[in-house]
Amino acid sequence: MTLPASSPTRGVILFAHGSRDPLWRLPMDAVARRVAEAEPGTPVRCAFLELTAPDLPSAGAEMVALGLEEIRVLPMFLGVGRHAREDLPLLMDALRQTHPQVRWVLQPTVGEDPRLLDLLADLAMAR
C-alpha cells in the first residue's frame, strides 16, 4: 500500500503491562489522545503485554496496515523490570521479522527519562 504524499509515515505505539480492571487503561488512553492532539495525523495506538487488548503484535499489524515506514514503541513502564528488559525485546524482534519493511524503533522506558523523573519529584513536592 502506497501512502499519499500527505499521509503520515511514522506512528507511535504506547506499550504497557495491562490489567483486568478496565479503568486502569484510562491514563494510557489519555496519553494517546495527547499525542494525537500534539501531532495531528500521526497514528497512535495503545498496546498491552497481557490482560488487556490489543497486544503488541495486533497493534503493530494494525499500524503496518496503514503503510507506515516507521513505528516507534514507547514502553510506559516506570521501572526497567523483566518485562522491559526481556519480554519487550523479544516482541520487538518478532515484529521486525514479521514486518521487515517497517523500521521499528524501541524507545527507552518512560521511567528512564529525566524529564518524567523531574515531574514526579515536582508532584511529590506539590510544586
N, C-alpha and C positions, 0 to 999 in steps of 0.2 A: 504494500500500500504506500503510495507516494503522497506526502503531505503538500497541500497548497502552500505557497510562499508565506502566507500569514499564519499558518498553523505552528504551534509550539514544537520544538524539537527536544525539549527537556521536560521531565516530570519528576515528582517527588513522592516518595512513599515514607510515611511516618510509621515506624515499626515499634510495637510494644508487646508486652507479655500477654495480656488478655485476662479476662475474669468471667466468672459465671454471672456476676452482677452487671446487668445492662447499664446501670448508672456509672459504672467505673470508666467507661469509654468516653463520657461526655467531655472531659478536658482534652482528650485526643482529637475529638471532632472539632472542638473549639480552635485548637491549633491549626487543624486542616483548613478551617474557614478563614483564619487569619492569613495563612499562606496564600490561599486563593484570592483574598482581597488585596494583599500586597503585590501579588504577581498575577493579575487577571489573565486568563487564558492558559496559565500553566496548570496542567493536570496534577492533582494532588489526591492521594488516597491514604487511608489508614490500613495497616495490616497487623496481624497478631500471631504470636508464636503458638498459642493454644487457648482453648476455651471461648474464643470469640472469632467470628468470621468478619472478613475473609482472612485466610492465611497468606503468607508472603508469596508463595507460588501463584495463587489465584489473583492477588492484586497485581503481581508482576505481569502475568499474562494479559490482564485487562489493560495495563499500561502499554504493553508491547503492541496490542491490537490497535492502539491509537497511532502507530507508526513512529513512535518516539525514537530518537537516536541515543539519548542518554536518560538514564533513570537513577536518581540519587536516593539512597536509602538512609534515613536518619533514625538511628536507634534511640528510642525515647526511654532510656534507662539512666537512672542517676548513678548507679554503681556499675562497674565493669565486672560483672559476675560471669558465671559459667555460660549463661545464655548469650551474652555479648561476646565472650571470648571463644566459645566453642560451637554453639548451635548456629548462631547467625553466619559465621564464615562458611559453614557447610551449606546453608541455604543459599548464600550468595554464589558459591561455586556451582550449585545446581542450576541457578538462574542463568549464569554465564554459559553453561553447557547447553541448556535448553534453548536459549535465545542469544546465540553468539553475535547476531547482527546489532545488538544493543550494547552500549557502553554502560556497565553497571558500576556505580560509584558508592562505596560504603563509607559513610561519614563516621567520625568518632561519635561515641555516645554523648548525649546531651550533658551528662554529668562530668564530662571531661572538659567542657567549655568554661573558661574562667568568667565569661560574662554571665552565665547562669549561676555559677557559684557566688559571684558578687551580688546578684539579685537575691538569691536565697539568704545571704548574710544580711542584706538590707531589710528583707522581710522579717527576719528574726529580730532585728534591732528596731523594727517598726519605724524605719526612716521614710 
